[in-house]
Amino acid sequence: MSMWLYDEMNEMEDYQNYQKEVRLLEREYLEIRILLRDAEADYRKEPESEYLEAKVKYLQKRLKGLEGLAARLAADHPLEISLFAPPHG
């Protein structure tokens, strides 16, 4: 076994499966953030629109749900380093 995660990460099946799941979750998170950004801009243009208000609230709720499901989305450091890398030192 190598000392560094980056030397063996292509050989580790668990790590590859984790990466696939994370990419799907990150893609969904990014899509929701983009939709929310656009919906908020539209809502600022039409603040009387009930549809846009509901859309913004719905997207904010979905975003918070994803952040609750995977706190790593708001983390400063990638979680996979902590999970799969040997301790430093």
matplotlib code that plots the C-alpha trace (Angstrom):
import matplotlib.pyplot as plt

x = [0.0, 1.3, 1.7, -0.4, -4.1, -3.3, -1.0, -3.7, -7.0, -7.6, -7.3, -9.7, -13.2, -14.8, -13.2, -14.3, -17.9, -17.8, -16.5, -19.4, -22.0, -20.4, -20.3, -24.0, -24.9, -22.6, -24.2, -27.7, -26.6, -25.0, -28.1, -30.4, -28.1, -28.2, -32.0, -32.3, -30.0, -32.1, -35.4, -34.3, -33.3, -36.7, -38.4, -36.5, -37.9, -41.4, -41.8, -45.6, -45.5, -46.7, -45.4, -41.8, -42.0, -43.1, -40.4, -37.7, -39.0, -39.1, -35.6, -34.2, -35.9, -34.3, -30.9, -31.1, -32.2, -29.2, -26.9, -28.4, -28.0, -24.4, -22.8, -19.7, -21.2, -20.5, -17.2, -13.9, -12.0, -12.9, -14.3, -12.7, -9.2, -10.3, -12.0, -9.4, -6.0, -3.6, -2.9, -0.3, 3.0]
y = [0.0, 3.4, 6.2, 8.7, 8.5, 10.0, 7.1, 4.4, 6.2, 4.8, 1.3, 1.7, 0.6, 2.1, 5.4, 5.3, 4.5, 7.3, 9.7, 8.8, 9.4, 12.7, 13.9, 13.2, 15.0, 18.0, 18.2, 18.3, 20.9, 23.1, 22.8, 23.9, 26.8, 28.0, 27.7, 29.5, 32.3, 32.8, 32.5, 35.1, 37.5, 37.1, 37.5, 40.8, 42.0, 40.9, 40.9, 40.6, 37.3, 34.5, 31.9, 33.2, 33.6, 29.9, 28.8, 30.6, 29.1, 25.6, 25.8, 27.2, 24.3, 21.8, 23.4, 23.3, 19.6, 18.7, 20.6, 18.7, 15.5, 16.2, 18.8, 18.3, 20.6, 23.5, 22.2, 23.9, 20.7, 17.6, 14.9, 12.1, 13.2, 12.5, 9.2, 7.6, 9.2, 7.8, 10.1, 12.7, 12.5]
z = [0.0, -0.9, 1.5, -0.5, -1.5, -4.9, -5.8, -5.5, -5.9, -9.4, -8.0, -5.1, -6.1, -3.0, -3.7, -7.3, -6.3, -3.8, -6.4, -8.8, -6.1, -5.1, -8.7, -9.2, -6.0, -6.8, -10.3, -8.8, -6.2, -8.9, -11.1, -8.2, -7.4, -11.0, -11.1, -7.8, -9.0, -12.1, -10.2, -7.6, -10.4, -12.1, -8.7, -8.1, -11.5, -10.7, -6.9, -7.1, -8.9, -6.6, -9.0, -8.8, -5.0, -4.7, -7.1, -5.1, -1.8, -3.3, -4.7, -1.4, 0.4, -2.0, -1.6, 2.2, 1.9, -0.1, 2.2, 5.1, 3.3, 2.4, 4.6, 2.4, -0.2, 2.1, 3.5, 3.1, 2.4, 0.4, 2.6, 0.6, 1.8, 5.4, 4.5, 2.3, 3.0, 5.6, 8.5, 7.8, 9.6]

ax = plt.figure().add_subplot(projection="3d")
ax.plot(x, y, z, "-o")
ax.set_aspect("equal")
plt.show()
